[in-house]
Amino acid sequence: MKKIIVADDEELIRRLVSDYLTAEGYEALTADDGDTALRLYQENPDTALLILDIMMPNMDGWEVCRRVRETSDVPIIMLTARSQEYDQLTSFDAGADDYVTKPCSPSVLMKRVAAVLRRREGGVNNSKVLSIDELKLDSFAHEVWLEGRSISLTLKEYSILQKLLSAPGRVFTREQMLDDIWGFDFEGDVRTVDSHVARLRTKLGNWGVNHIKTIYGTGYKLEVTRDAAQ
């Protein structure tokens, strides 16, 4: 049974989401503040997904997300009443994989949970290793290695890199990436893609700067100096 942490300072929300998760066959672990949520995750490293409210006592959801991202790429969904663009962009910059605005239908939230977990476990080129220069992406193990060093990526960063590696030289538009990675029902805009690509480049250092190229006004492509080895 997959564990999902639900962190929200509103008891009614925690109980409602937990009940729906339990009905869907998940094990729901709950926290009423950010400190408890982070400690709960540290005590349960096999957690499959976190659902975090932004405005929580002691530590907000953004900070919890950042702390988790220091060591893990576990999927994270932000669940919040705040709907301003700044809040959404800050959530994605912190490492969140999805953003759901309250009030929302619990059934829709369950669909989002299933979709995020499905993308985490599946995706294109499953059970295949893609390799270019000193970078390797193992789709089966869901791991990325650069010059022999493991690179921790969020689910969205991983999916972007996987898509670019799947077709070196091909230009992927921002709209394609939004549809394929975030889903057709995503309410954000193309700047979300830009912020994730920028963070991905930073994590990949010189490799990212040299290989992930911006096609201005269109999107991104992977530029290679030689064909992928696999």
PyMOL commands that set and color helices and strands:
alter all, ss='L'
color gray80, all
select helices_A, chain A and resi 11-23+34-43+61-69+85-94+106-121+155-166+174-182+191-211
alter helices_A, ss='H'
color red, helices_A
select strands_A, chain A and resi 3-7+27-31+49-52+76-80+98-101+129-132+135-138+143-146+149-151+172-173+212-215+219-222
alter strands_A, ss='S'
color yellow, strands_A
deselect
rebuild
show_as cartoon
